[in-house]
Amino acid sequence: MKKYYEAYDSRYKTVHEKGYSWSSDTPTPIVRETIDKYSITKDSTILEIGCGEGRDAFPLLKKGYQLLATDISPEVIRYCRSLSNEHAQHFEVLDCLNDEHPYSYDFIYAVAVVHMLVEDRDRHCFYQFINHHLNNDGIALICSMGDGITERHTDVSEAFDIVEREHESGTISVTSTSMRMVSFETFEREITENQLQILEKGLTSSLPDFNCLMYAVVRKKD
């Protein structure tokens, strides 16, 4: 039986079968800003958790960064591989909550992933994966949809329900998926409880996909 957080795979299938992408191809500004600020080089090893349709992965790969872009959705990894034979080997299916992964990285980033995880144990596994796969001097960027104040969540039993959503192609029927918004207080507590230290935090955006994102740059606790 599929977990609630796998519902995006069905959404991607629906949209791709119609010949569209779900998200824009506009990169998330803070990913590049963090790379520049913390001196992540083209020799650094980079992991993306939840790459989606490659919005952030493709610009980095085209610039020569050593990136492994992963997602839990087999459909979206198939889609990304189909977009570029040159970079196809840099995209892999990974369930960071359950799969074994043998490598550690200098930089890990996850944009709009943790807010898809509703249950506490799943969010714990997400943060633990980051902790266990960061090099000792590595950093991670975690972005979550939210304004830093609001706390609310969807019903996980409804993640695969079919709902209507607005899309560039018009109104489209897709899986509902899942969402949990947390406040900065909860966000910080989750991070620190999982033995990660916050270097900086704040609010940002990634238009046209996300009007407001909370973010934290973290490293392993000393």
C-alpha positions as MATLAB code, in Angstrom:
seq = 'MKKYYEAYDSRYKTVHEKGYSWSSDTPTPIVRETIDKYSITKDSTILEIGCGEGRDAFPLLKKGYQLLATDISPEVIRYCRSLSNEHAQHFEVLDCLNDEHPYSYDFIYAVAVVHMLVEDRDRHCFYQFINHHLNNDGIALICSMGDGITERHTDVSEAFDIVEREHESGTISVTSTSMRMVSFETFEREITENQLQILEKGLTSSLPDFNCLMYAVVRKKD';
ca = [
       0.000    0.000    0.000;
       1.349    3.405   -0.959;
       2.166    5.986    1.700;
       0.269    9.275    1.648;
       3.411   11.198    0.650;
       3.670    9.174   -2.575;
       0.538   10.816   -3.996;
       2.558   13.285   -6.049;
       3.600   10.401   -8.311;
      -0.016   10.059   -9.408;
      -0.319   13.808   -9.898;
       2.775   13.857  -12.114;
       1.445   10.955  -14.198;
      -1.847   12.739  -14.806;
      -0.198   15.977  -15.900;
       2.561   14.392  -17.988;
       0.069   12.203  -19.846;
      -1.617   15.432  -20.928;
       1.691   16.760  -22.253;
       2.304   19.335  -19.513;
       4.660   19.819  -16.610;
       3.216   20.484  -13.169;
       5.632   23.182  -11.970;
       7.524   25.984  -13.636;
      11.150   25.687  -14.745;
      12.167   28.827  -12.837;
      14.980   27.965  -10.376;
      14.568   28.624   -6.659;
      16.710   31.746   -6.016;
      17.847   30.765   -2.538;
      19.459   27.554   -3.794;
      21.921   29.525   -5.889;
      22.287   32.174   -3.180;
      23.238   29.507   -0.630;
      25.717   27.879   -3.009;
      27.436   31.225   -3.542;
      27.327   32.351    0.102;
      28.744   29.120    1.528;
      31.305   28.576   -1.244;
      29.859   25.377   -2.663;
      32.088   24.675   -5.659;
      31.808   22.485   -8.730;
      34.037   19.994   -6.919;
      31.580   19.780   -4.002;
      29.257   16.788   -3.818;
      25.585   17.828   -3.878;
      22.353   15.941   -3.218;
      18.880   17.238   -3.983;
      15.992   15.620   -2.119;
      12.698   15.983   -3.983;
      13.917   17.293   -7.325;
      10.484   17.251   -8.938;
      10.693   18.114  -12.626;
      14.252   19.416  -12.353;
      13.584   23.113  -11.767;
      16.735   23.484   -9.658;
      18.706   20.454  -10.806;
      19.058   21.217  -14.506;
      20.610   24.702  -14.110;
      23.237   23.284  -11.725;
      23.979   20.275  -13.911;
      24.372   22.487  -16.959;
      26.953   24.530  -15.042;
      28.944   21.413  -14.212;
      28.056   20.837  -10.551;
      28.387   17.308   -9.128;
      24.724   16.809   -8.336;
      22.594   13.755   -7.672;
      18.937   14.769   -8.018;
      16.474   12.412   -6.339;
      12.738   12.075   -5.872;
      10.394    9.465   -4.455;
       8.330    9.567   -7.659;
       9.426    7.107  -10.382;
       7.302    9.062  -12.861;
       9.072   12.362  -12.269;
      12.516   10.731  -12.473;
      11.494    9.153  -15.775;
      10.341   12.577  -16.930;
      13.604   14.293  -15.949;
      15.685   11.625  -17.650;
      13.628   12.050  -20.811;
      14.452   15.769  -20.920;
      18.218   15.309  -21.202;
      20.228   12.257  -22.235;
      23.365   14.111  -21.161;
      22.222   14.414  -17.545;
      19.929   11.381  -17.259;
      22.347    9.473  -15.002;
      22.168   12.267  -12.409;
      18.511   11.523  -11.595;
      17.541    8.646   -9.290;
      14.500    7.430   -7.386;
      15.043    7.744   -3.629;
      12.671    7.503   -0.682;
      14.723    9.359    1.908;
      12.449    8.122    4.696;
      13.084    4.440    4.057;
      15.793    3.724    1.474;
      19.407    2.955    2.279;
      21.819    5.413    0.692;
      25.595    4.833    0.804;
      26.973    8.345    0.244;
      27.458   11.582    2.150;
      27.547   15.085    0.701;
      29.020   18.543    1.063;
      25.672   20.177    0.312;
      22.137   18.810    0.552;
      19.088   20.844   -0.377;
      15.362   20.135   -0.282;
      12.882   22.683   -1.592;
       9.207   22.205   -0.675;
       9.668   18.614    0.521;
       9.246   18.594    4.292;
       5.883   20.359    4.090;
       4.574   17.301    2.220;
       5.284   15.213    5.339;
       2.436   15.384    7.830;
       3.217   12.761   10.444;
       5.866   13.477   13.081;
       7.731   10.212   12.525;
       8.065   10.946    8.801;
       9.385   14.436    9.439;
      11.863   12.972   11.946;
      13.096   10.482    9.323;
      13.549   13.333    6.831;
      15.761   15.340    9.191;
      17.663   12.233   10.262;
      18.437   11.402    6.640;
      19.967   14.844    6.204;
      21.970   14.481    9.402;
      23.305   11.045    8.447;
      24.239   12.021    4.893;
      25.988   15.326    5.483;
      29.768   15.364    5.550;
      31.121   16.634    8.859;
      31.723   20.100    7.408;
      28.734   19.987    5.046;
      25.632   22.189    5.052;
      22.010   21.699    4.085;
      19.285   24.037    2.877;
      15.746   23.129    3.912;
      12.796   25.082    2.474;
       9.218   24.540    3.593;
       6.036   26.198    2.396;
       4.770   28.552    5.105;
       4.860   32.036    6.589;
       6.536   31.127    9.871;
       3.321   31.626   11.855;
       0.590   29.385   10.455;
       0.198   25.799   11.686;
      -2.167   23.524    9.774;
      -2.204   20.196    7.967;
      -4.271   18.087    5.615;
      -5.832   14.693    6.341;
      -3.386   12.023    5.121;
      -6.277    9.659    4.367;
      -7.360   12.074    1.609;
      -3.973   12.368   -0.138;
      -5.075   10.241   -3.111;
      -8.509   11.847   -3.446;
      -9.083   13.500   -6.810;
      -9.529   17.270   -6.612;
      -9.583   20.138   -9.071;
      -6.523   22.410   -9.204;
      -5.730   25.422  -11.339;
      -2.965   24.866  -13.870;
      -1.532   26.766  -16.828;
      -3.612   24.473  -19.037;
      -6.773   25.304  -17.095;
      -8.610   23.454  -14.323;
      -7.275   19.908  -13.991;
      -8.297   16.910  -11.861;
      -5.335   15.538   -9.897;
      -4.546   13.822   -6.594;
      -4.932   16.050   -3.550;
      -1.487   15.091   -2.054;
      -0.566   16.271    1.457;
       0.664   19.363    3.279;
       1.704   20.437    6.758;
       2.567   24.034    7.504;
       4.467   24.710   10.727;
       5.569   27.838   12.532;
       9.195   28.873   12.869;
       9.018   27.672   16.482;
       8.100   24.143   15.367;
      10.489   24.240   12.400;
      13.433   25.163   14.631;
      12.505   22.609   17.289;
      12.340   19.800   14.729;
      15.723   20.754   13.316;
      17.508   20.995   16.653;
      15.899   17.808   18.015;
      17.504   15.983   15.105;
      21.017   17.109   16.025;
      21.253   19.847   13.412;
      22.433   23.394   14.073;
      20.792   26.363   12.362;
      23.258   28.742   10.710;
      20.584   31.075    9.364;
      16.841   31.111    8.787;
      14.238   33.359    7.254;
      11.485   33.789    4.687;
      11.940   33.757    0.952;
       9.924   33.028   -2.195;
      10.266   31.118   -5.420;
       7.877   32.592   -7.916;
       5.742   31.547   -9.654;
       5.612   28.312   -7.655;
       5.823   29.479   -4.029;
       4.826   32.887   -2.722;
       6.288   32.247    0.711;
       8.881   29.717    1.873;
      10.485   29.319    5.268;
      14.118   28.316    5.000;
      16.952   27.200    7.235;
      20.618   26.574    6.460;
      21.891   23.898    8.820;
      24.891   21.746    9.640;
      25.556   18.880   12.022;
      25.789   19.838   15.666;
      29.362   19.920   16.973;
];
